[in-house]
Amino acid sequence: MVVEGRFDIVRYRLTQAIGDLGDRQSFHVVFFGAPTPIEFAPRKLVLATQETKASAADFIEHQVAEGTTVALPALARAIEVLEIDEKDKRTIVYLVKAWDFEWPGEVQNRYEDHTGNEAVVAFLREKNRATGAALDGKPPETRLATVHTILIGWGHPRAINVLKQIAAENGGEFRHVQFNE
């Protein structure tokens, strides 16, 4: 894969991360799309076998970045997939962005009375909550998933701030990946 732009970096890193998964781990891929998220078939968590990792790599390689994205439908779908498949109790979501949620094309992110960055933060505050029963007498985790955020390329302060906030509020870490990394 030739890595030239932001989306190439996303595709390369995502393929690499999936390739590193063990065969007892599960994964799913959801890309932001406008208006509908783009999902790796079979649209659910799958075991990280050599076959599914190769299939995911092919799926990722054929994705194209198109100017407009809407994050909330993709995040909602990721949460839905996690709620359906409860066999994976240690769940991680990687939210990868090249900017924040208020650039042109992102204005469609609305949740309750919030828009843009505030909509995404409010959505995750409400929806990223575990609802499962106690396991072995222990209460369920308060989060459905840990959310790590990754900013690709130039780091606008507003993007850095919102992605750091999302990671902090969802038990994750923020990472800023420059073009030269």
FILONU-149940 format. One record per residue (C-alpha): x, y, z; residue in one letter. Coordinates in steps of 0.02 Angstrom, whole numbers, padded with zeros to 5 digits, always signed. Each point is the difference from the previous one (the first is absolute). Layout:
XYZa
...
//
This chain:
+00000+00000+00000m
+00067+00171-00048v
-00028+00125+00142v
-00023+00176-00069e
-00141+00088+00093g
-00099-00003+00161r
-00120-00135-00052f
+00144-00107-00062d
+00074+00013+00175i
-00166-00051+00076v
-00015-00150-00115r
+00180-00053+00029y
-00010+00014+00190r
-00169-00085+00009l
+00058-00147-00107t
+00157-00014+00106q
-00100+00002+00164a
-00120-00134-00061i
+00146-00105-00060g
+00074+00006+00175d
-00158-00072+00082l
+00006-00175+00072g
-00119-00133-00063d
-00103+00007+00160r
-00033+00185-00019q
-00146+00074-00096s
-00016+00156-00106f
-00116+00098-00112h
+00033+00148-00116v
-00119+00147-00025v
+00051+00149-00107f
-00086+00169+00009f
-00109+00021-00152g
-00126+00128-00053a
-00138-00033+00037p
+00025-00186+00036t
+00149-00084+00086p
+00103-00119-00105i
+00024-00168+00088e
+00108-00153-00018f
-00110-00151-00038a
-00075-00095+00091p
-00044+00159+00096r
+00041-00072+00171k
+00149-00045+00109l
+00102-00139-00081v
+00143-00104+00066l
+00171+00057-00060a
+00042-00154-00102t
+00124+00012-00143q
-00147-00008-00121e
-00100+00142+00080t
+00157+00108+00021k
+00041-00022-00185a
-00180+00038-00048s
+00001+00157+00109a
+00165+00056-00077a
-00078-00014-00173d
-00156+00094+00057f
+00106+00139+00077i
+00112+00014-00153e
-00151+00033-00111h
-00074+00140+00105q
+00011+00176-00069v
-00006+00160+00100a
-00141+00110-00059e
-00013+00180+00055g
-00151-00011+00113t
-00012-00108+00154t
-00123-00014+00140v
+00071-00081+00156a
-00155-00032+00106l
-00083-00134-00108p
+00164-00097-00003a
+00023+00018+00188l
-00181-00052+00028a
+00028-00154-00108r
+00160-00044+00095a
-00094+00012+00166i
-00143-00106-00072e
+00123-00135-00055v
+00077-00002+00174l
-00169-00012+00085e
-00051-00149-00110i
+00161-00099+00024d
+00035-00021+00184e
+00131-00137-00010k
+00139+00131-00006d
+00002+00084+00170k
+00163+00097-00026r
-00052+00111-00144t
+00097+00141-00080i
-00059+00126-00128v
+00126+00103-00100y
-00071+00166-00058l
+00116+00061-00137v
-00019+00176-00070k
+00097+00123-00107a
-00090+00148+00081w
-00138+00034+00124d
-00189-00019-00022f
-00036+00180-00053e
+00085+00013-00168w
-00108+00015-00157p
-00085-00166-00028g
-00006-00038+00186e
-00140+00122+00038v
-00127-00140-00014q
+00059-00071+00166n
-00149+00036+00110r
-00048-00082+00162y
-00144+00064+00105e
+00028+00189+00006d
+00187-00012-00039h
+00095+00020-00164t
+00178-00031-00057g
+00128-00041+00135n
-00128+00017+00140e
-00116-00125-00087a
+00134-00135-00009v
+00053+00027+00181v
-00181-00003+00062a
-00041-00155-00104f
+00146-00099+00073l
-00040+00059+00177r
-00174-00073-00015e
+00019-00149-00116k
+00168-00072+00051n
-00069-00079+00157r
-00003-00184+00041a
-00171-00070+00037t
+00049-00181+00031g
-00028-00101+00157a
+00131-00025+00134a
+00131-00132-00038l
+00060-00114+00139d
-00083+00112+00127g
+00092+00156-00063k
-00094+00151-00065p
+00010+00031-00188p
+00126+00123-00068e
-00068+00176-00013t
+00056+00013-00181r
-00049-00112-00145l
+00169+00035-00080a
+00163+00091+00029t
+00015+00134-00134v
+00174+00045-00060h
+00014+00149-00116t
+00128+00028-00136i
+00028+00162-00094l
+00086-00020-00168i
+00106+00140-00072g
-00001+00183+00044w
-00072+00031+00172g
-00124+00142+00010h
-00017+00047+00185p
-00189-00025-00005r
+00022-00177-00069a
+00134-00041+00128i
-00110+00062+00142n
-00159-00094-00047v
+00091-00163-00038l
+00094+00012+00166k
-00165+00031+00089q
-00086-00149-00084i
+00145-00116+00045a
+00007+00062+00180a
-00187-00017+00028e
-00004-00174-00076n
+00151-00077+00088g
+00112+00011-00153g
+00155+00088-00058e
+00027+00136-00130f
+00136-00018-00131r
+00055+00124-00131h
+00081-00082-00152v
+00099+00119-00110q
+00028-00033-00185f
+00183-00045+00030n
-00037-00138+00127e
//
